[in-house]
Amino acid sequence: MGHHSSTSLLSSLLQTNPTHHLHCSALVFDALITAYTDSGFIPDAIQCLRMLKKNNFAIPLRGCEYLLRRVMKLKQPQPCWEFYLEVLDYGYPPKVYLFNILMHGFSKVGDAMNARKVFDEIPKRRLRPTVVSFNTLISGYCKTGNVEEGFVLKGVMESERISPDVFTYSALINGLCKESRLDDANNLFDEMCERGLVPNGVTFTTLIDGQCKDGKIDLALRNFQKMKDQDVRPDLITYNALINGLCRVGDFKDARKLFNEMIGNDFKPDKITFTTLMDGCCKDGDMESALEIKDRMVEEGIKLDDVAFTALISGLCRDGRVRDAEKLLRDMLSAGYKPDDPTYTMVIDCYCKKGDVKIGAKLLKEMQRDGRVPGVVTYNALMNGFCKQGQMKNARMLLDAMLNLGVVPNDITFNILLDGHCKHGGSVDFNIFSGEKGLVSDYASYIALVNESSKISKDRLRS
């Protein structure tokens, strides 16, 4: 027995033993379909069923059940659904749990429309949807952003005297949180508790995460305490949500306290935990703590991702530690990550502010060699460096390079150049502002010109 052998094998079997005279036919066909299925020859097993139907044999239930279960695991909901309808037409008895599996498959790939078709087929086959059937479809709707349809189904459940359970409420609360409808989510949570349902860790965490993302950290912390009061154990996801929420509102002290509590409760921080707290430390200006977290990640074998590298580079640049920032930029490249333009720009800007425009220019060329076309913000950072150093010739050359590459200067570019010429270029070279852009007339330009006029007036008075 091999691949694509089912047609010839079954034909020989039927010729040797004419239709309806094959002894123990059900057992033989069950064994044959099971053998093909076990060997991974699914198309052969399906072909066996079709030939049996064509030759008017009763469907072998055990083999068909075995094959169906294997087909359902293929994670291809559409072919599975078509095959299930086919075997139902052959006379295989419909089963709700198989409909539920198919609904789950469609929902997992975000196909709520086909999940609904499967759901609607259940009563057509004279079966009654279970709470799992409703929950699977409600969850599918909520994941695709159709929360209202989820609530409609909840109403249908209740009208058919099927009580919504914790999973029902958790799915709907999750959907509401994704839409930032936190008040509705809280009301639904209260309704759930009033009905005597005890929220589980998923329900609490879903609500807490939504509240943290919406900036309602006080409410999230109250629910976290309520969770512990009801002896519902928080998990790593709960702690990560709260640490992230605290960092988002700038409460880094409490974020670290929660981090320590999490470790005290025997939870091992993951990449998300470390990166979130590291980013918080960087924003708080506590680079020593941020670098300690980085070292701890490395010790525990957790690789830094692009988010972690970017957070550290940004923090080091804000702290003026540009050489450390550049080293991390090199580490980021070595790790296979491609720093984005803002990351390069931060390092260039930091070097220029330190007076080292040479390395800033080198980094700009490095970006260009990598096939990038740096934007006006990057050029402005280097332009500002040249002008602060009085290198007006280089600033002019950089402007020409920008224009040749099609990078359009903005008001900031011209203000930088105007200020530079006022301070280092003697009289202002207005020709530099001619062309399509024209002279930029805004407050910063005006101040620079006034300053230059004042300087010229004072020089005349002295002479």
Secondary structure as GFF3:
##gff-version 3
##sequence-region A 1 463
A	DSSP	alpha_helix	6	16	.	.	.	ID=ss1
A	DSSP	alpha_helix	25	38	.	.	.	ID=ss2
A	DSSP	alpha_helix	42	54	.	.	.	ID=ss3
A	DSSP	alpha_helix	61	72	.	.	.	ID=ss4
A	DSSP	alpha_helix	77	89	.	.	.	ID=ss5
A	DSSP	alpha_helix	96	108	.	.	.	ID=ss6
A	DSSP	alpha_helix	112	124	.	.	.	ID=ss7
A	DSSP	alpha_helix	131	143	.	.	.	ID=ss8
A	DSSP	alpha_helix	147	159	.	.	.	ID=ss9
A	DSSP	alpha_helix	166	178	.	.	.	ID=ss10
A	DSSP	alpha_helix	182	194	.	.	.	ID=ss11
A	DSSP	alpha_helix	201	213	.	.	.	ID=ss12
A	DSSP	alpha_helix	217	229	.	.	.	ID=ss13
A	DSSP	alpha_helix	236	248	.	.	.	ID=ss14
A	DSSP	alpha_helix	252	264	.	.	.	ID=ss15
A	DSSP	alpha_helix	271	283	.	.	.	ID=ss16
A	DSSP	alpha_helix	287	299	.	.	.	ID=ss17
A	DSSP	alpha_helix	306	318	.	.	.	ID=ss18
A	DSSP	alpha_helix	322	334	.	.	.	ID=ss19
A	DSSP	alpha_helix	341	353	.	.	.	ID=ss20
A	DSSP	alpha_helix	357	369	.	.	.	ID=ss21
A	DSSP	alpha_helix	376	388	.	.	.	ID=ss22
A	DSSP	alpha_helix	392	404	.	.	.	ID=ss23
A	DSSP	alpha_helix	411	424	.	.	.	ID=ss24
A	DSSP	three_ten_helix	430	433	.	.	.	ID=ss25
A	DSSP	alpha_helix	443	462	.	.	.	ID=ss26
###
